[in-house]
C-alpha cells in the first residue's frame, strides 16, 4: 500500500517519539541508579573458626614464705627491701632492744598474775568441789523423786479414767437390757443386775468396787435425792461427764509431770555446770600461762640476739612491710621466695579469650633468656580465677625454670572450633545494644523501573567469633542468602541499593 506524504510524516514522527522516550527512560534509569547506595554481597558458608590467643606472662615464685615476729615490737633497722636477695643466716631486720626489754618485763608480770589466779582457782576448786558434788547428787535425787511421784499420780488418774469408761459401758449395757422389758422411766429399785455388773467391773479394774457400785446404784435407782429424779439420758450424760473429767485429770497429770521434770532437769544441769565451771576456769588459765611463756621465750631469745632477726633460708624478698620506727603488725613482716623454689607464670586473659581456655590448656611459650638466647617451650594452665571486671587471672607451670623472677614470656594458644553451618565475615555483622546483633540482606523486588534490590534487616545470634569471621544462627538465612558485606552509604531496612561485585 502506497503511503501518502502525510502518513509518512506521522509515522516518522511516532518513531522519533519512541526513540526519544527510550533514550529518556535509559537516562532516567541511569540517573536513578547512580544515586543508590552501592553494596557488595557475600553468601554464608559452613566451616570452623580458628582462634589464636596471645598474651604475655610474667615469671613469679610459685611458693612464698614469711618471716614473723610478735606484733607490737618497735623496728630499729631494716636491712633488706623488695627484690633484695639474701643468704641463710643473713640479718633481715632488728627490733629496738630497750622496747623489747620493756615488753619482756610486762609479759613476765602478766604471766605471774595468771599463775596467782590459777593457784587461787585451784584452792577454791578443792574446797568447793565436794559441796558442788553434793549439790549435783541432790539435784539428781530430786529429779528421780519427782519422776516417781508424777508416775504414781498418772497411774491414779489412769485408773480413775478406766473406771469411768467402764461405768459408762456398763450403764449402756443396762439401758440396752432394760429397754427390751419396759419403756419409760426406770422402775424403782431396779438395780440388781446393774449392781452385779458393777461388782464385776470393779473386780476387773481393781480396788474400786465400792465407788463404781455406789455410782451405778445411785444413778439407776432414780437419783441422788427426792428432788433429783434423773431420766436415763441425764444419768448417761453424768457418766459421760465423769469420763471427760477423768481424761482431763489424766492429761493434767501428764503435763504436770513434764513441767516438773523440766524444772528438775534444769536444776540438775545447773548443778553439773557449776561442778564443771571450776575445772574449765583452771584449764583456761593453764592454757593462757603456757601461751604467755612460749611468747616470753621467743622474746627473750630475740633479746639475746641483740634484737636481730636472721634468715633461716636463702631467698629473695617479694614484699617487706616493715618501716623503721614503726611497730610490727600481725602478719608476715617479710615475704620471700627461695631462689631454688618452684616458679610459675602469671597471665591475664580478657573475657572473650577466657571462653576458649580451661585448666589443662597448653600454650606455646617463647622467652628471651638472661644470656640473650631465644628459647621455646610449653606452659600448662593450672589455675584460673575470674575477677570482678570480667578478666581472668591464670597460673601456669612451664618448662624453662632457669628464667629469672619478673621475666616476661610470650604465650600463644591456637585452636580450631567445631564446624558451623552458617559462617560470615565480621564485616557483615552489626551490633546494637548489649548482645543484639543483626545483618543486612538484599532481595530482588519488582519496582517502577523494573527489578530492584531491596535491603532487609535480619537479627542473628552469634555462636562463636574471631577477628575475621563469626558463626551465626538465624532461621531467615540460608546458603543462598546474599548478605551485604560492604556499602558506600549508611543503610536502613527497606532501602533500594545497587549491587556490585
C-alpha positions as CSV (number, residue, x, y, z in Angstrom):
1,X,0.0,0.0,0.0
2,X,1.4,3.3,-1.0
3,X,1.6,5.8,1.9
4,X,0.7,9.4,1.4
5,X,3.0,12.1,2.3
6,X,1.1,12.9,5.5
7,X,1.1,9.4,6.7
8,X,4.8,9.1,6.2
9,X,5.4,12.2,8.2
10,X,3.2,10.9,11.0
11,X,4.9,7.5,11.0
12,X,8.4,9.1,11.1
13,X,7.2,11.4,14.0
14,X,5.9,8.5,16.0
15,X,9.1,6.5,15.5
16,X,11.2,9.6,16.6
17,X,9.0,9.9,19.7
18,X,9.6,6.3,20.6
19,X,13.3,6.7,20.2
20,X,13.2,9.8,22.4
21,X,11.2,8.1,25.1
22,X,13.6,5.1,25.1
23,X,16.5,7.5,25.4
24,X,14.8,9.3,28.3
25,X,13.9,6.1,30.1
26,X,17.5,4.8,29.9
27,X,18.8,8.2,31.0
28,X,16.3,8.4,33.9
29,X,17.1,4.9,35.0
30,X,20.8,5.6,34.9
31,X,20.4,8.8,36.9
32,X,18.2,6.9,39.5
33,X,20.7,4.1,39.8
34,X,23.6,6.4,40.2
35,X,22.1,7.8,43.3
36,X,21.6,4.4,45.0
37,X,24.0,3.1,47.7
38,X,26.5,0.7,46.1
39,X,26.8,-2.5,48.1
40,X,28.9,-5.7,47.9
41,X,27.4,-9.0,49.0
42,X,28.7,-12.4,50.1
43,X,27.0,-15.7,50.8
44,X,27.3,-17.6,54.1
45,X,29.5,-20.7,54.2
46,X,29.9,-23.7,56.5
47,X,33.2,-24.3,58.3
48,X,35.1,-24.0,61.6
49,X,36.7,-20.9,63.2
50,X,40.4,-20.6,64.2
51,X,41.3,-18.9,67.4
52,X,44.7,-17.6,68.2
53,X,45.2,-16.3,71.8
54,X,48.4,-14.4,72.5
55,X,49.2,-12.9,75.9
56,X,52.3,-12.1,77.9
57,X,53.1,-14.0,81.1
58,X,55.4,-13.0,84.0
59,X,57.6,-15.3,85.9
60,X,56.7,-15.4,89.6
61,X,57.6,-17.5,92.6
62,X,55.2,-20.5,93.0
63,X,55.8,-20.8,96.8
64,X,56.4,-17.9,99.1
65,X,57.4,-17.9,102.8
66,X,57.0,-15.4,105.6
67,X,59.2,-14.1,108.5
68,X,57.2,-13.5,111.6
69,X,57.7,-11.8,115.0
70,X,55.3,-10.8,117.7
71,X,53.2,-7.8,116.8
72,X,53.7,-4.5,118.7
73,X,57.6,-4.5,118.6
74,X,59.3,-1.3,117.5
75,X,61.5,-1.7,114.4
76,X,65.0,-0.3,114.8
77,X,66.7,-1.3,111.5
78,X,65.6,-2.9,108.2
79,X,68.5,-4.5,106.3
80,X,66.6,-5.8,103.1
81,X,64.0,-4.4,100.8
82,X,61.7,-5.6,98.0
83,X,63.6,-7.6,95.4
84,X,66.8,-8.0,97.5
85,X,68.4,-11.4,97.7
86,X,69.8,-12.8,101.0
87,X,71.6,-15.8,102.3
88,X,70.8,-18.1,105.1
89,X,71.9,-16.5,108.4
90,X,71.9,-13.0,107.0
91,X,70.5,-10.1,109.0
92,X,67.0,-9.1,107.9
93,X,65.8,-6.5,110.5
94,X,66.4,-5.5,114.1
95,X,64.0,-4.8,116.9
96,X,64.8,-2.0,119.4
97,X,66.2,-3.7,122.4
98,X,65.0,-1.2,125.0
99,X,61.4,-1.5,123.9
100,X,61.9,-5.3,123.7
101,X,63.2,-5.5,127.3
102,X,60.2,-3.5,128.5
103,X,57.8,-5.9,126.7
104,X,59.6,-8.8,128.3
105,X,59.1,-7.3,131.7
106,X,55.4,-6.7,131.1
107,X,55.0,-10.3,129.8
108,X,56.6,-11.7,132.9
109,X,54.3,-9.7,135.1
110,X,51.2,-10.9,133.2
111,X,52.4,-14.5,133.5
112,X,52.9,-14.1,137.3
113,X,49.4,-12.7,137.6
114,X,48.0,-15.6,135.7
115,X,49.9,-18.1,137.9
116,X,48.5,-16.4,141.1
117,X,44.9,-16.6,139.6
118,X,45.4,-20.2,138.8
119,X,46.6,-21.0,142.3
120,X,43.6,-19.3,143.8
121,X,41.3,-21.1,141.4
122,X,42.8,-24.5,142.3
123,X,42.4,-23.8,146.0
124,X,38.8,-22.6,145.6
125,X,38.0,-25.6,143.5
126,X,39.5,-28.0,146.1
127,X,37.4,-26.5,148.9
128,X,34.1,-26.3,147.0
129,X,34.4,-29.5,144.9
130,X,32.7,-31.7,147.5
131,X,29.9,-29.2,148.1
132,X,29.2,-29.0,144.3
133,X,29.2,-32.7,144.0
134,X,26.7,-32.9,146.8
135,X,24.5,-30.3,145.1
136,X,24.7,-32.3,141.8
137,X,23.8,-35.5,143.6
138,X,20.8,-33.9,145.4
139,X,19.6,-32.4,142.1
140,X,19.7,-35.9,140.6
141,X,17.8,-37.4,143.6
142,X,15.1,-34.6,143.3
143,X,14.7,-35.4,139.6
144,X,14.2,-39.1,140.3
145,X,11.8,-38.5,143.2
146,X,9.7,-36.1,141.1
147,X,9.6,-38.6,138.3
148,X,8.4,-41.3,140.7
149,X,5.7,-39.1,142.3
150,X,4.5,-38.0,138.8
151,X,4.2,-41.6,137.6
152,X,2.2,-42.5,140.7
153,X,-0.2,-39.6,140.1
154,X,-0.6,-40.6,136.5
155,X,-1.4,-44.2,137.5
156,X,-4.1,-43.0,139.8
157,X,-5.6,-40.8,137.1
158,X,-5.4,-43.6,134.6
159,X,-7.3,-46.0,136.9
160,X,-10.0,-43.3,137.5
161,X,-10.3,-42.8,133.8
162,X,-10.6,-46.6,133.1
163,X,-13.2,-46.9,135.9
164,X,-15.3,-44.0,134.4
165,X,-15.1,-45.6,131.0
166,X,-16.2,-49.0,132.4
167,X,-19.1,-47.4,134.3
168,X,-20.3,-45.8,131.2
169,X,-20.1,-49.1,129.2
170,X,-22.0,-51.0,132.0
171,X,-24.7,-48.4,132.1
172,X,-25.1,-48.6,128.3
173,X,-25.5,-52.3,128.7
174,X,-28.0,-51.8,131.4
175,X,-30.0,-49.4,129.2
176,X,-30.0,-51.9,126.4
177,X,-31.3,-54.8,128.7
178,X,-34.0,-52.7,130.4
179,X,-35.1,-51.2,127.1
180,X,-36.3,-54.7,125.9
181,X,-38.5,-55.1,129.0
182,X,-40.1,-51.7,129.6
183,X,-40.5,-48.3,128.0
184,X,-40.5,-45.2,130.1
185,X,-38.7,-44.3,133.3
186,X,-36.6,-46.8,135.3
187,X,-38.6,-49.0,137.7
188,X,-37.9,-48.1,141.3
189,X,-35.3,-50.2,143.0
190,X,-34.4,-51.9,139.7
191,X,-30.7,-52.1,140.4
192,X,-30.0,-55.7,141.0
193,X,-28.4,-56.6,137.6
194,X,-26.6,-53.3,137.5
195,X,-25.0,-53.8,140.9
196,X,-23.9,-57.2,139.9
197,X,-22.3,-55.8,136.7
198,X,-20.7,-53.1,138.8
199,X,-19.1,-55.6,141.1
200,X,-17.7,-57.5,138.1
201,X,-16.3,-54.3,136.6
202,X,-14.8,-53.2,139.9
203,X,-13.1,-56.5,140.2
204,X,-11.6,-56.2,136.7
205,X,-10.2,-52.7,137.1
206,X,-9.0,-53.4,140.7
207,X,-10.0,-52.0,144.0
208,X,-12.8,-49.5,143.1
209,X,-15.8,-51.8,143.6
210,X,-17.5,-49.7,146.3
211,X,-17.1,-46.5,144.3
212,X,-18.3,-47.9,141.0
213,X,-21.2,-49.9,142.6
214,X,-22.3,-46.9,144.5
215,X,-22.3,-44.7,141.5
216,X,-24.3,-47.1,139.3
217,X,-26.7,-47.8,142.2
218,X,-27.2,-44.1,142.7
219,X,-27.9,-43.4,139.0
220,X,-30.0,-46.4,138.2
221,X,-32.2,-46.2,141.3
222,X,-33.6,-42.9,140.2
223,X,-31.4,-40.2,141.6
224,X,-29.4,-38.8,144.4
225,X,-32.3,-37.4,146.5
226,X,-36.0,-37.0,146.3
227,X,-35.7,-33.7,144.4
228,X,-33.4,-35.1,141.7
229,X,-35.3,-37.6,139.6
230,X,-33.0,-38.1,136.6
231,X,-34.1,-39.6,133.3
232,X,-32.0,-42.3,131.7
233,X,-30.4,-39.7,129.4
234,X,-29.4,-37.5,132.3
235,X,-27.9,-40.4,134.1
236,X,-25.9,-41.4,131.0
237,X,-24.8,-37.7,130.4
238,X,-23.5,-37.7,134.0
239,X,-21.4,-40.8,133.3
240,X,-20.0,-39.2,130.1
241,X,-19.0,-36.1,132.1
242,X,-17.2,-38.4,134.6
243,X,-15.2,-39.8,131.7
244,X,-14.3,-36.4,130.3
245,X,-13.3,-35.1,133.8
246,X,-11.1,-38.2,134.3
247,X,-9.5,-37.7,130.9
248,X,-8.8,-34.1,131.7
249,X,-7.3,-35.1,135.1
250,X,-5.0,-37.6,133.3
251,X,-3.8,-35.0,130.8
252,X,-3.2,-32.5,133.6
253,X,-1.1,-35.1,135.5
254,X,1.0,-35.8,132.4
255,X,1.5,-32.0,131.8
256,X,2.5,-31.5,135.5
257,X,5.0,-34.4,135.1
258,X,6.5,-32.8,132.1
259,X,6.8,-29.3,133.8
260,X,8.1,-30.8,137.0
261,X,10.8,-32.9,135.3
262,X,11.8,-30.0,133.0
263,X,12.4,-27.8,136.1
264,X,14.2,-30.6,137.9
265,X,16.4,-31.3,134.8
266,X,17.4,-27.6,134.6
267,X,18.4,-27.6,138.3
268,X,20.4,-30.8,137.7
269,X,22.1,-29.2,134.6
270,X,23.0,-26.1,136.6
271,X,24.5,-28.2,139.4
272,X,26.6,-30.2,136.9
273,X,27.6,-27.0,135.1
274,X,28.8,-25.4,138.4
275,X,30.8,-28.6,139.1
276,X,32.5,-28.3,135.6
277,X,32.9,-24.5,135.8
278,X,35.9,-24.6,138.2
279,X,37.7,-27.2,136.0
280,X,37.1,-25.1,132.9
281,X,38.5,-22.0,134.5
282,X,41.6,-23.8,135.7
283,X,42.2,-25.3,132.2
284,X,41.7,-21.9,130.6
285,X,44.2,-20.3,132.9
286,X,46.7,-23.1,132.3
287,X,46.5,-22.6,128.5
288,X,46.9,-18.8,128.9
289,X,50.0,-19.4,131.1
290,X,51.5,-21.8,128.5
291,X,50.9,-19.3,125.7
292,X,52.4,-16.4,127.7
293,X,55.5,-18.5,128.5
294,X,56.0,-19.6,124.9
295,X,55.8,-16.0,123.7
296,X,58.1,-14.9,126.5
297,X,60.8,-17.5,125.5
298,X,60.7,-16.1,121.9
299,X,61.1,-12.5,123.1
300,X,64.0,-13.5,125.4
301,X,65.7,-15.3,122.6
302,X,65.3,-12.2,120.4
303,X,66.8,-10.1,123.1
304,X,69.8,-12.4,123.4
305,X,70.4,-11.9,119.7
306,X,70.5,-8.2,120.3
307,X,67.1,-7.8,118.6
308,X,68.3,-9.1,115.2
309,X,66.1,-11.4,113.1
310,X,68.1,-13.7,110.8
311,X,67.2,-15.5,107.6
312,X,66.7,-19.3,108.0
313,X,67.0,-20.0,104.2
314,X,68.4,-18.1,101.2
315,X,65.9,-16.3,99.1
316,X,64.7,-13.0,97.6
317,X,62.3,-10.5,99.2
318,X,59.0,-10.2,97.4
319,X,57.3,-8.0,100.0
320,X,58.6,-6.1,103.0
321,X,56.0,-4.5,105.3
322,X,58.5,-3.0,107.9
323,X,59.2,0.7,108.4
324,X,61.9,2.0,110.8
325,X,60.4,3.5,113.9
326,X,57.0,1.8,113.4
327,X,55.7,-1.3,115.3
328,X,55.3,-4.7,113.8
329,X,51.8,-5.7,112.7
330,X,50.0,-9.1,113.0
331,X,51.2,-10.9,109.9
332,X,54.4,-11.6,107.9
333,X,57.0,-8.9,108.3
334,X,58.8,-10.1,105.2
335,X,57.6,-12.3,102.4
336,X,60.3,-14.0,100.4
337,X,60.8,-16.6,97.7
338,X,63.5,-19.2,97.7
339,X,65.9,-18.9,94.7
340,X,65.7,-22.7,94.1
341,X,62.0,-22.9,94.6
342,X,59.3,-23.6,92.1
343,X,58.4,-20.8,89.7
344,X,55.2,-20.2,87.8
345,X,53.9,-17.9,85.0
346,X,51.1,-15.4,85.8
347,X,49.0,-14.2,82.9
348,X,45.8,-12.2,82.5
349,X,43.1,-13.1,79.8
350,X,40.3,-10.9,78.6
351,X,36.7,-12.1,79.0
352,X,36.4,-13.2,75.3
353,X,39.8,-15.0,75.4
354,X,38.9,-16.9,78.6
355,X,35.9,-18.6,76.9
356,X,38.4,-20.8,75.0
357,X,40.8,-21.8,77.8
358,X,40.5,-24.1,80.8
359,X,42.6,-25.8,83.4
360,X,44.9,-28.1,81.4
361,X,45.1,-25.9,78.3
362,X,48.7,-25.9,76.8
363,X,50.3,-22.8,75.5
364,X,53.4,-22.3,73.3
365,X,55.9,-20.3,75.2
366,X,58.7,-18.1,73.8
367,X,61.2,-16.2,76.0
368,X,64.5,-14.4,75.8
369,X,66.8,-15.9,78.4
370,X,69.2,-13.9,80.6
371,X,72.1,-14.8,78.3
372,X,70.2,-13.3,75.2
373,X,69.3,-16.6,73.6
374,X,65.7,-17.3,72.4
375,X,64.1,-20.4,73.9
376,X,60.7,-22.1,73.3
377,X,58.7,-24.5,75.4
378,X,55.3,-25.3,76.7
379,X,53.2,-23.8,79.6
380,X,50.2,-25.6,81.2
381,X,47.2,-23.8,82.8
382,X,46.9,-25.0,86.4
383,X,44.5,-22.5,88.0
384,X,42.0,-19.8,86.8
385,X,40.3,-17.1,88.8
386,X,37.8,-14.7,87.4
387,X,37.9,-11.0,88.6
388,X,35.1,-8.6,89.1
389,X,36.0,-6.8,85.8
390,X,35.5,-9.9,83.8
391,X,39.2,-10.6,83.2
392,X,40.6,-14.0,84.2
393,X,43.9,-14.4,86.1
394,X,45.8,-17.6,85.2
395,X,48.6,-19.5,86.9
396,X,50.7,-21.7,84.5
397,X,53.5,-24.1,85.1
398,X,56.3,-24.1,82.5
399,X,59.5,-25.9,81.4
400,X,62.1,-23.1,81.4
401,X,62.7,-22.9,85.1
402,X,66.0,-21.2,84.6
403,X,64.2,-18.0,83.7
404,X,64.6,-15.2,86.2
405,X,61.9,-13.8,88.5
406,X,60.0,-11.0,86.8
407,X,61.0,-12.0,83.3
408,X,58.3,-11.9,80.6
409,X,57.4,-14.6,78.2
410,X,55.0,-14.7,75.2
411,X,52.2,-17.3,75.4
412,X,50.3,-18.4,72.3
413,X,47.4,-20.8,72.0
414,X,45.9,-22.0,68.7
415,X,42.6,-24.0,68.4
416,X,40.1,-24.9,65.7
417,X,36.4,-25.0,66.7
418,X,33.7,-27.4,65.6
419,X,32.2,-26.9,62.2
420,X,29.3,-24.4,62.0
421,X,26.7,-24.4,59.2
422,X,26.5,-20.6,58.8
423,X,29.7,-18.5,58.9
424,X,30.0,-14.9,57.7
425,X,32.6,-12.2,57.6
426,X,32.8,-9.9,60.6
427,X,32.3,-7.0,58.1
428,X,28.7,-8.2,57.7
429,X,27.8,-8.1,61.4
430,X,26.3,-5.0,63.1
431,X,25.7,-4.6,66.8
432,X,23.0,-2.6,68.5
433,X,23.0,-2.5,72.3
434,X,24.1,-5.4,74.5
435,X,24.2,-8.8,72.7
436,X,21.9,-7.6,69.9
437,X,23.4,-8.4,66.5
438,X,22.0,-8.2,63.0
439,X,22.9,-8.2,59.3
440,X,21.6,-6.7,56.1
441,X,20.5,-8.9,53.3
442,X,19.4,-7.9,49.7
443,X,16.5,-9.4,47.9
444,X,15.0,-8.8,44.3
445,X,11.8,-6.9,44.1
446,X,9.7,-5.6,41.2
447,X,9.6,-1.7,41.1
448,X,8.6,1.1,38.7
449,X,11.8,0.8,36.7
450,X,11.8,-3.0,36.7
451,X,13.7,-5.4,39.1
452,X,15.3,-3.7,42.1
453,X,17.4,-4.8,45.0
454,X,15.8,-4.1,48.4
455,X,17.5,-4.2,51.8
456,X,16.1,-6.2,54.7
457,X,17.4,-6.2,58.3
458,X,17.8,-9.7,59.8
459,X,18.6,-10.4,63.5
460,X,21.2,-13.1,64.2
461,X,22.7,-14.9,67.2
462,X,26.4,-15.1,67.5
463,X,27.5,-18.7,68.3
464,X,31.3,-18.0,68.0
465,X,33.6,-15.5,66.5
466,X,37.2,-14.5,65.9
467,X,38.8,-11.3,64.5
468,X,37.7,-12.1,60.9
469,X,34.6,-14.3,60.9
470,X,31.6,-15.2,63.0
471,X,29.4,-18.2,63.3
472,X,25.7,-17.1,63.4
473,X,22.3,-18.6,63.8
474,X,19.1,-17.3,62.2
475,X,16.1,-19.0,60.6
476,X,16.0,-16.4,57.9
477,X,19.5,-17.1,56.5
478,X,20.1,-19.9,54.1
479,X,23.1,-20.9,51.9
480,X,21.7,-18.7,49.0
481,X,21.1,-15.6,51.1
482,X,23.0,-12.6,49.8
483,X,24.4,-10.7,52.8
484,X,25.8,-7.2,52.5
485,X,29.5,-7.2,53.3
486,X,30.3,-3.6,52.2
487,X,28.5,-0.3,51.4
488,X,29.4,3.2,50.4
489,X,26.4,4.7,52.3
490,X,24.6,4.1,55.6
491,X,21.7,1.6,55.2
492,X,18.4,1.1,56.8
493,X,15.7,-1.5,56.5
494,X,13.8,-1.2,53.1
495,X,16.4,0.8,51.2
496,X,16.9,0.2,47.5
497,X,20.5,-0.4,46.6
498,X,22.7,-1.2,43.7
499,X,24.6,-4.4,43.9
500,X,28.2,-4.5,42.6
501,X,30.7,-7.3,42.7
